[in-house]
């Protein structure tokens, strides 16, 4: 409930055990989708100080995640392209699974990443 309180998500499916059991579609409380998303991406976080989030695409909550479920994340590199003089863009997908392989969440993350060798990309960056 701490996460839900911090993000002001007090929906009865995530915050009301009685409602979830007696009236909910799943018979028990869910983990908030924002929490699944945050934890799933946190599992893939690294210490690359030259990478910044540019945005997310195709965020989908596919299966419910319940309290006590184990999740894991698979990250797949989809594309890279030049953008700025010092940084390009990469796109990766995050597939967050629960249990023994049920896909629970899918998202594509676009990030700016500092080039190793900016001169290699000079002629390909977007012009102002």
TORPAGU-931653 format. One record per residue: residue in one letter; x, y, z of N, C-alpha, C, O in turn. Coordinates in Angstrom, 1 decimal, padded with zeros to 4 digits. Layout:
// TORPAGU-931653
+------+--------+--------+--------+--------+--------+--------+--------+--------+--------+--------+--------+--------+
| type |    n.x |    n.y |    n.z |   ca.x |   ca.y |   ca.z |    c.x |    c.y |    c.z |    o.x |    o.y |    o.z |
+------+--------+--------+--------+--------+--------+--------+--------+--------+--------+--------+--------+--------+
|    A |      X |      Y |      Z |      X |      Y |      Z |      X |      Y |      Z |      X |      Y |      Z |
...
+------+--------+--------+--------+--------+--------+--------+--------+--------+--------+--------+--------+--------+
This chain:
// TORPAGU-931653
+------+--------+--------+--------+--------+--------+--------+--------+--------+--------+--------+--------+--------+
| type |    n.x |    n.y |    n.z |   ca.x |   ca.y |   ca.z |    c.x |    c.y |    c.z |    o.x |    o.y |    o.z |
+------+--------+--------+--------+--------+--------+--------+--------+--------+--------+--------+--------+--------+
|    X |  000.8 | -001.2 |  000.0 |  000.0 |  000.0 |  000.0 |  000.9 |  001.3 |  000.0 |  000.4 |  002.3 | -000.4 |
|    X |  002.1 |  001.2 |  000.4 |  003.0 |  002.3 |  000.4 |  003.1 |  002.9 | -001.0 |  002.9 |  004.1 | -001.2 |
|    X |  003.4 |  002.1 | -002.0 |  003.5 |  002.6 | -003.4 |  002.2 |  003.3 | -003.8 |  002.2 |  004.4 | -004.3 |
|    X |  001.1 |  002.6 | -003.5 | -000.2 |  003.2 | -003.9 | -000.5 |  004.5 | -003.2 | -001.0 |  005.5 | -003.9 |
|    X | -000.1 |  004.6 | -002.0 | -000.3 |  005.9 | -001.3 |  000.6 |  007.0 | -001.9 |  000.2 |  008.1 | -002.0 |
|    X |  001.9 |  006.6 | -002.2 |  002.8 |  007.6 | -002.8 |  002.3 |  008.2 | -004.2 |  002.5 |  009.3 | -004.5 |
|    X |  001.7 |  007.3 | -005.0 |  001.2 |  007.7 | -006.3 | -000.3 |  008.0 | -006.3 | -000.9 |  008.3 | -007.4 |
|    X | -000.9 |  008.0 | -005.1 | -002.3 |  008.4 | -005.0 | -003.3 |  007.4 | -005.8 | -004.3 |  007.8 | -006.3 |
|    X | -002.9 |  006.2 | -005.9 | -003.7 |  005.2 | -006.5 | -004.4 |  004.3 | -005.5 | -003.9 |  003.3 | -005.0 |
|    X | -005.6 |  004.8 | -005.1 | -006.3 |  004.0 | -004.1 | -007.6 |  003.3 | -004.7 | -008.6 |  003.2 | -004.0 |
|    X | -007.4 |  002.9 | -005.9 | -008.5 |  002.1 | -006.6 | -008.8 |  000.9 | -005.7 | -007.9 |  000.3 | -005.2 |
|    X | -010.1 |  000.6 | -005.6 | -010.4 | -000.6 | -004.7 | -009.8 | -001.9 | -005.2 | -009.6 | -002.8 | -004.3 |
|    X | -009.5 | -002.1 | -006.4 | -008.8 | -003.3 | -006.9 | -007.4 | -003.5 | -006.3 | -007.0 | -004.6 | -006.1 |
|    X | -006.8 | -002.4 | -006.0 | -005.4 | -002.4 | -005.4 | -005.4 | -002.1 | -003.9 | -004.4 | -002.4 | -003.2 |
|    X | -006.5 | -001.5 | -003.4 | -006.4 | -001.0 | -002.0 | -007.4 | -001.5 | -001.1 | -007.4 | -001.2 |  000.1 |
|    X | -008.4 | -002.3 | -001.6 | -009.5 | -002.7 | -000.7 | -009.7 | -004.2 | -000.8 | -010.3 | -004.8 | -001.8 |
|    X | -009.1 | -004.9 |  000.2 | -009.1 | -006.4 |  000.2 | -010.6 | -006.9 |  000.1 | -010.9 | -007.9 | -000.6 |
|    X | -011.4 | -006.4 |  000.9 | -012.8 | -006.9 |  001.0 | -013.5 | -006.7 | -000.4 | -014.1 | -007.6 | -000.9 |
|    X | -013.4 | -005.5 | -001.0 | -014.0 | -005.3 | -002.3 | -013.4 | -006.3 | -003.3 | -014.2 | -006.9 | -004.1 |
|    X | -012.1 | -006.4 | -003.3 | -011.4 | -007.3 | -004.3 | -012.0 | -008.7 | -004.2 | -012.2 | -009.4 | -005.2 |
|    X | -012.1 | -009.2 | -003.0 | -012.6 | -010.6 | -002.8 | -014.1 | -010.7 | -003.1 | -014.5 | -011.7 | -003.7 |
|    X | -014.9 | -009.8 | -002.7 | -016.4 | -009.9 | -002.7 | -017.0 | -009.4 | -004.1 | -017.9 | -010.0 | -004.5 |
|    X | -016.4 | -008.4 | -004.6 | -017.0 | -007.8 | -005.8 | -016.1 | -007.7 | -007.0 | -016.5 | -007.5 | -008.1 |
|    X | -014.8 | -007.9 | -006.8 | -013.8 | -007.8 | -007.9 | -013.9 | -008.9 | -008.9 | -014.3 | -010.0 | -008.6 |
|    X | -013.4 | -008.7 | -010.0 | -013.4 | -009.7 | -011.1 | -012.4 | -010.8 | -010.9 | -012.5 | -011.9 | -011.4 |
|    X | -011.3 | -010.6 | -010.0 | -010.3 | -011.5 | -009.9 | -010.3 | -012.2 | -008.5 | -009.5 | -013.2 | -008.3 |
|    X | -011.1 | -011.8 | -007.6 | -011.2 | -012.5 | -006.3 | -010.1 | -012.2 | -005.3 | -010.1 | -012.7 | -004.2 |
|    X | -009.2 | -011.3 | -005.7 | -008.1 | -010.9 | -004.8 | -007.6 | -009.5 | -005.3 | -007.8 | -009.1 | -006.4 |
|    X | -006.8 | -008.9 | -004.4 | -006.2 | -007.6 | -004.8 | -005.1 | -007.7 | -005.9 | -004.4 | -008.7 | -005.9 |
|    X | -005.1 | -006.7 | -006.7 | -004.1 | -006.6 | -007.8 | -002.9 | -005.8 | -007.3 | -003.1 | -005.0 | -006.3 |
|    X | -001.8 | -005.9 | -007.9 | -000.7 | -005.0 | -007.7 | -001.0 | -003.9 | -008.8 | -001.3 | -004.2 | -009.9 |
|    X | -000.8 | -002.6 | -008.4 | -001.1 | -001.5 | -009.3 | -000.2 | -001.6 | -010.6 |  001.0 | -002.0 | -010.5 |
|    X | -000.8 | -001.4 | -011.7 |  000.0 | -001.4 | -013.0 |  001.2 | -000.6 | -013.0 |  002.3 | -001.0 | -013.5 |
|    X |  001.1 |  000.6 | -012.4 |  002.2 |  001.5 | -012.3 |  003.3 |  000.9 | -011.5 |  004.5 |  001.2 | -011.7 |
|    X |  003.0 |  000.1 | -010.5 |  004.0 | -000.5 | -009.6 |  004.7 | -001.6 | -010.4 |  005.9 | -001.8 | -010.3 |
|    X |  003.9 | -002.4 | -011.1 |  004.5 | -003.5 | -011.9 |  005.4 | -002.9 | -013.0 |  006.6 | -003.4 | -013.1 |
|    X |  005.0 | -001.8 | -013.6 |  005.9 | -001.1 | -014.6 |  007.1 | -000.6 | -013.9 |  008.2 | -000.8 | -014.5 |
|    X |  007.0 |  000.0 | -012.8 |  008.2 |  000.6 | -012.1 |  009.2 | -000.5 | -011.6 |  010.4 | -000.4 | -011.9 |
|    X |  008.6 | -001.6 | -011.0 |  009.5 | -002.7 | -010.6 |  010.1 | -003.4 | -011.8 |  011.3 | -003.7 | -011.7 |
|    X |  009.3 | -003.6 | -012.8 |  009.9 | -004.3 | -014.0 |  011.0 | -003.6 | -014.6 |  012.0 | -004.2 | -015.0 |
|    X |  010.9 | -002.2 | -014.8 |  012.0 | -001.5 | -015.3 |  013.1 | -001.3 | -014.4 |  014.3 | -001.3 | -014.8 |
|    X |  012.8 | -001.3 | -013.1 |  013.9 | -001.2 | -012.1 |  014.8 | -002.4 | -012.1 |  016.0 | -002.4 | -011.8 |
|    X |  014.2 | -003.6 | -012.5 |  015.0 | -004.8 | -012.6 |  016.1 | -004.7 | -013.7 |  017.0 | -005.4 | -013.7 |
|    X |  015.8 | -003.8 | -014.6 |  016.7 | -003.6 | -015.8 |  017.6 | -002.4 | -015.6 |  018.5 | -002.1 | -016.5 |
|    X |  017.4 | -001.6 | -014.6 |  018.2 | -000.4 | -014.4 |  019.7 | -000.7 | -014.4 |  020.1 | -001.7 | -013.8 |
|    X |  020.4 |  000.2 | -015.0 |  021.9 |  000.0 | -014.9 |  022.5 |  001.4 | -014.5 |  021.8 |  002.4 | -014.3 |
|    X |  023.8 |  001.4 | -014.4 |  024.4 |  002.6 | -014.0 |  025.1 |  003.4 | -015.1 |  026.1 |  004.0 | -014.9 |
|    X |  024.5 |  003.4 | -016.3 |  025.0 |  004.2 | -017.4 |  024.6 |  005.6 | -017.2 |  023.4 |  006.0 | -017.4 |
|    X |  025.6 |  006.4 | -016.8 |  025.3 |  007.8 | -016.4 |  025.0 |  008.7 | -017.7 |  024.6 |  009.9 | -017.5 |
|    X |  025.2 |  008.1 | -018.9 |  025.0 |  008.9 | -020.1 |  023.8 |  008.4 | -020.9 |  023.7 |  008.6 | -022.1 |
|    X |  022.8 |  007.9 | -020.2 |  021.6 |  007.4 | -020.8 |  020.4 |  008.1 | -020.1 |  020.4 |  008.2 | -018.9 |
|    X |  019.5 |  008.7 | -020.9 |  018.3 |  009.4 | -020.3 |  017.0 |  008.9 | -021.0 |  017.1 |  008.6 | -022.2 |
|    X |  016.0 |  008.9 | -020.3 |  014.7 |  008.5 | -020.8 |  014.2 |  009.5 | -021.8 |  014.2 |  010.7 | -021.4 |
|    X |  013.7 |  009.1 | -023.0 |  013.2 |  010.0 | -024.0 |  011.7 |  009.8 | -024.1 |  010.9 |  010.7 | -024.5 |
|    X |  011.2 |  008.7 | -023.6 |  009.7 |  008.4 | -023.6 |  009.5 |  006.9 | -023.7 |  010.3 |  006.1 | -023.9 |
|    X |  008.2 |  006.6 | -023.6 |  007.7 |  005.2 | -023.7 |  006.6 |  005.1 | -024.8 |  005.8 |  006.0 | -025.0 |
|    X |  006.6 |  004.0 | -025.5 |  005.6 |  003.7 | -026.5 |  005.0 |  002.3 | -026.2 |  005.6 |  001.5 | -025.5 |
|    X |  003.8 |  002.1 | -026.7 |  003.2 |  000.8 | -026.6 |  003.1 |  000.1 | -025.3 |  003.3 | -001.1 | -025.1 |
|    X |  002.9 |  000.9 | -024.2 |  002.7 |  000.4 | -022.9 |  001.4 | -000.4 | -022.8 |  000.3 |  000.2 | -023.0 |
|    X |  001.5 | -001.6 | -022.5 |  000.3 | -002.5 | -022.4 |  000.3 | -003.3 | -021.1 |  001.3 | -004.0 | -020.9 |
|    X | -000.8 | -003.3 | -020.4 | -001.0 | -004.2 | -019.3 | -001.8 | -005.4 | -019.8 | -003.0 | -005.3 | -020.0 |
|    X | -001.1 | -006.6 | -019.9 | -001.7 | -007.7 | -020.6 | -002.3 | -008.7 | -019.6 | -003.4 | -009.2 | -019.9 |
|    X | -001.7 | -008.9 | -018.5 | -002.3 | -009.9 | -017.5 | -002.2 | -009.2 | -016.1 | -001.2 | -008.4 | -015.9 |
|    X | -003.1 | -009.5 | -015.2 | -003.0 | -008.9 | -013.9 | -001.9 | -009.5 | -013.1 | -001.6 | -010.7 | -013.3 |
|    X | -001.3 | -008.7 | -012.2 | -000.3 | -009.2 | -011.3 | -000.9 | -009.1 | -009.9 | -001.5 | -008.1 | -009.6 |
|    X | -000.7 | -010.2 | -009.1 | -001.3 | -010.2 | -007.8 | -000.2 | -010.1 | -006.7 |  001.0 | -010.5 | -007.0 |
|    X | -000.6 | -009.7 | -005.5 |  000.3 | -009.7 | -004.4 |  000.9 | -011.1 | -004.2 |  000.2 | -012.1 | -004.2 |
|    X |  002.2 | -011.2 | -004.2 |  002.9 | -012.5 | -004.0 |  003.4 | -013.0 | -005.3 |  004.3 | -014.0 | -005.3 |
|    X |  003.0 | -012.5 | -006.5 |  003.5 | -013.0 | -007.7 |  005.0 | -012.6 | -007.9 |  005.4 | -011.5 | -007.4 |
|    X |  005.8 | -013.4 | -008.5 |  007.2 | -013.1 | -008.8 |  007.2 | -012.6 | -010.3 |  006.6 | -013.2 | -011.1 |
|    X |  007.9 | -011.5 | -010.5 |  008.1 | -011.0 | -011.8 |  009.5 | -011.0 | -012.2 |  010.4 | -010.9 | -011.4 |
|    X |  009.7 | -011.0 | -013.6 |  011.1 | -010.8 | -014.1 |  010.9 | -010.1 | -015.4 |  009.8 | -010.1 | -016.0 |
|    X |  012.0 | -009.5 | -015.9 |  011.9 | -008.7 | -017.1 |  013.0 | -009.1 | -018.1 |  014.1 | -009.5 | -017.8 |
|    X |  012.5 | -009.1 | -019.4 |  013.5 | -009.4 | -020.5 |  013.5 | -008.1 | -021.3 |  012.5 | -007.6 | -021.8 |
|    X |  014.7 | -007.6 | -021.6 |  014.9 | -006.4 | -022.3 |  015.5 | -006.8 | -023.7 |  016.5 | -007.6 | -023.7 |
|    X |  014.9 | -006.3 | -024.8 |  015.4 | -006.6 | -026.1 |  015.7 | -005.3 | -026.8 |  014.9 | -004.3 | -026.8 |
|    X |  016.9 | -005.2 | -027.4 |  017.3 | -004.0 | -028.2 |  016.6 | -004.0 | -029.5 |  016.7 | -005.0 | -030.3 |
|    X |  015.8 | -003.0 | -029.9 |  015.1 | -003.0 | -031.1 |  015.7 | -002.1 | -032.2 |  015.7 | -002.5 | -033.4 |
|    X |  016.3 | -001.0 | -031.8 |  016.8 | -000.1 | -032.9 |  017.7 |  001.0 | -032.2 |  017.6 |  001.3 | -031.1 |
|    X |  018.6 |  001.5 | -033.1 |  019.4 |  002.7 | -032.7 |  019.5 |  003.6 | -033.9 |  019.5 |  003.1 | -035.0 |
|    X |  019.5 |  004.9 | -033.6 |  019.7 |  005.8 | -034.7 |  020.3 |  007.1 | -034.2 |  020.1 |  007.5 | -033.0 |
|    X |  020.9 |  007.9 | -035.0 |  021.5 |  009.2 | -034.6 |  020.4 |  010.2 | -034.4 |  019.3 |  010.1 | -035.0 |
|    X |  020.7 |  011.2 | -033.5 |  019.7 |  012.2 | -033.2 |  020.4 |  013.6 | -033.1 |  020.1 |  014.5 | -033.8 |
|    X |  021.3 |  013.6 | -032.1 |  021.9 |  014.9 | -031.7 |  023.4 |  014.7 | -032.0 |  023.9 |  013.6 | -032.2 |
|    X |  024.2 |  015.9 | -031.9 |  025.6 |  015.8 | -032.1 |  026.3 |  014.9 | -031.1 |  027.3 |  014.2 | -031.5 |
|    X |  025.9 |  014.8 | -029.9 |  026.6 |  014.0 | -028.9 |  025.8 |  012.8 | -028.5 |  026.4 |  011.9 | -027.8 |
|    X |  024.5 |  012.7 | -028.8 |  023.7 |  011.6 | -028.4 |  022.8 |  011.1 | -029.5 |  022.3 |  011.8 | -030.3 |
|    X |  022.6 |  009.8 | -029.5 |  021.6 |  009.1 | -030.4 |  020.5 |  008.6 | -029.6 |  020.4 |  008.7 | -028.4 |
|    X |  019.6 |  007.9 | -030.3 |  018.4 |  007.3 | -029.7 |  018.5 |  005.8 | -029.8 |  018.9 |  005.3 | -030.8 |
|    X |  018.1 |  005.1 | -028.8 |  017.9 |  003.6 | -028.9 |  016.5 |  003.3 | -028.4 |  015.9 |  004.1 | -027.7 |
|    X |  016.0 |  002.3 | -029.0 |  014.7 |  001.8 | -028.6 |  014.8 |  000.4 | -028.1 |  015.4 | -000.5 | -028.8 |
|    X |  014.3 |  000.1 | -026.9 |  014.3 | -001.3 | -026.4 |  012.9 | -001.7 | -026.0 |  012.1 | -000.8 | -025.7 |
|    X |  012.6 | -003.0 | -025.9 |  011.4 | -003.4 | -025.4 |  011.6 | -004.0 | -024.0 |  012.6 | -004.6 | -023.8 |
|    X |  010.6 | -003.9 | -023.2 |  010.6 | -004.5 | -021.9 |  009.4 | -005.5 | -021.9 |  008.3 | -005.0 | -022.0 |
|    X |  009.7 | -006.7 | -021.6 |  008.6 | -007.7 | -021.4 |  008.7 | -008.1 | -020.0 |  009.7 | -008.7 | -019.6 |
|    X |  007.6 | -007.9 | -019.2 |  007.6 | -008.2 | -017.8 |  006.7 | -009.4 | -017.7 |  005.5 | -009.4 | -018.0 |
|    X |  007.3 | -010.5 | -017.2 |  006.6 | -011.8 | -017.0 |  006.3 | -012.0 | -015.6 |  007.0 | -011.5 | -014.7 |
|    X |  005.3 | -012.8 | -015.3 |  005.0 | -013.3 | -014.0 |  005.1 | -014.8 | -013.9 |  004.8 | -015.5 | -014.9 |
|    X |  005.4 | -015.3 | -012.8 |  005.4 | -016.8 | -012.6 |  006.3 | -017.5 | -013.6 |  007.5 | -017.1 | -013.7 |
|    X |  005.7 | -018.4 | -014.2 |  006.5 | -019.3 | -015.1 |  006.4 | -018.9 | -016.6 |  006.4 | -019.7 | -017.5 |
|    X |  006.3 | -017.6 | -016.8 |  006.4 | -017.2 | -018.2 |  005.1 | -016.5 | -018.8 |  005.0 | -016.4 | -020.0 |
|    X |  004.2 | -016.1 | -017.9 |  003.0 | -015.4 | -018.4 |  003.4 | -013.9 | -018.6 |  003.8 | -013.2 | -017.7 |
|    X |  003.2 | -013.4 | -019.9 |  003.5 | -012.0 | -020.1 |  002.5 | -011.1 | -019.5 |  001.3 | -011.3 | -019.7 |
|    X |  002.9 | -010.2 | -018.6 |  002.0 | -009.4 | -017.8 |  002.0 | -007.9 | -018.4 |  001.0 | -007.2 | -018.3 |
|    X |  003.2 | -007.5 | -018.9 |  003.3 | -006.1 | -019.3 |  004.3 | -006.0 | -020.5 |  005.3 | -006.7 | -020.5 |
|    X |  004.0 | -005.1 | -021.4 |  004.9 | -004.9 | -022.5 |  005.0 | -003.4 | -022.7 |  004.0 | -002.6 | -022.6 |
|    X |  006.3 | -002.9 | -022.9 |  006.5 | -001.5 | -023.2 |  007.7 | -001.3 | -024.1 |  008.6 | -002.1 | -024.0 |
|    X |  007.8 | -000.3 | -024.8 |  009.0 |  000.1 | -025.6 |  009.5 |  001.4 | -025.0 |  008.7 |  002.4 | -024.8 |
|    X |  010.8 |  001.4 | -024.7 |  011.4 |  002.6 | -024.1 |  012.4 |  003.2 | -025.1 |  013.3 |  002.5 | -025.6 |
|    X |  012.3 |  004.5 | -025.3 |  013.2 |  005.2 | -026.1 |  014.1 |  006.0 | -025.2 |  013.7 |  006.7 | -024.3 |
|    X |  015.4 |  005.9 | -025.4 |  016.4 |  006.6 | -024.6 |  017.4 |  007.3 | -025.4 |  017.8 |  006.9 | -026.5 |
|    X |  017.9 |  008.4 | -024.9 |  019.1 |  009.1 | -025.5 |  020.3 |  008.4 | -024.9 |  020.3 |  008.2 | -023.7 |
|    X |  021.3 |  008.2 | -025.7 |  022.5 |  007.6 | -025.2 |  023.7 |  008.3 | -025.9 |  023.7 |  008.6 | -027.1 |
|    X |  024.7 |  008.6 | -025.0 |  025.9 |  009.3 | -025.5 |  026.7 |  008.4 | -026.4 |  026.9 |  007.2 | -026.1 |
|    X |  027.1 |  008.9 | -027.6 |  027.9 |  008.2 | -028.5 |  029.3 |  007.8 | -027.9 |  029.8 |  008.7 | -027.1 |
|    X |  029.8 |  006.7 | -028.2 |  031.2 |  006.4 | -027.8 |  032.2 |  007.3 | -028.6 |  033.1 |  007.9 | -028.1 |
|    X |  031.9 |  007.4 | -029.9 |  032.7 |  008.2 | -030.8 |  031.8 |  009.1 | -031.6 |  031.3 |  008.8 | -032.7 |
|    X |  031.5 |  010.3 | -031.1 |  030.6 |  011.2 | -031.8 |  030.9 |  011.5 | -033.2 |  030.0 |  011.7 | -034.1 |
|    X |  032.2 |  011.6 | -033.6 |  032.6 |  011.8 | -034.9 |  032.1 |  010.8 | -035.9 |  031.9 |  011.1 | -037.1 |
|    X |  031.9 |  009.6 | -035.5 |  031.4 |  008.5 | -036.3 |  029.9 |  008.8 | -036.8 |  029.5 |  008.2 | -037.8 |
|    X |  029.2 |  009.7 | -036.1 |  027.8 |  009.9 | -036.4 |  027.6 |  011.3 | -036.9 |  026.4 |  011.7 | -037.2 |
|    X |  028.6 |  012.1 | -037.1 |  028.5 |  013.5 | -037.5 |  027.6 |  013.8 | -038.7 |  026.7 |  014.6 | -038.7 |
|    X |  027.8 |  013.0 | -039.7 |  027.0 |  013.2 | -041.0 |  025.6 |  012.7 | -040.9 |  024.9 |  012.8 | -041.9 |
|    X |  025.2 |  012.0 | -039.8 |  023.9 |  011.4 | -039.8 |  022.9 |  012.1 | -038.8 |  021.8 |  011.7 | -038.8 |
|    X |  023.4 |  013.0 | -038.0 |  022.6 |  013.7 | -037.0 |  021.6 |  014.6 | -037.7 |  021.8 |  015.1 | -038.8 |
|    X |  020.4 |  014.8 | -037.0 |  019.4 |  015.7 | -037.5 |  019.9 |  017.1 | -037.5 |  020.5 |  017.6 | -036.5 |
|    X |  019.6 |  017.8 | -038.6 |  020.1 |  019.2 | -038.7 |  019.0 |  020.1 | -038.1 |  017.8 |  019.9 | -038.1 |
|    X |  019.5 |  021.2 | -037.5 |  018.6 |  022.2 | -036.8 |  017.9 |  023.1 | -037.8 |  017.1 |  023.9 | -037.4 |
+------+--------+--------+--------+--------+--------+--------+--------+--------+--------+--------+--------+--------+
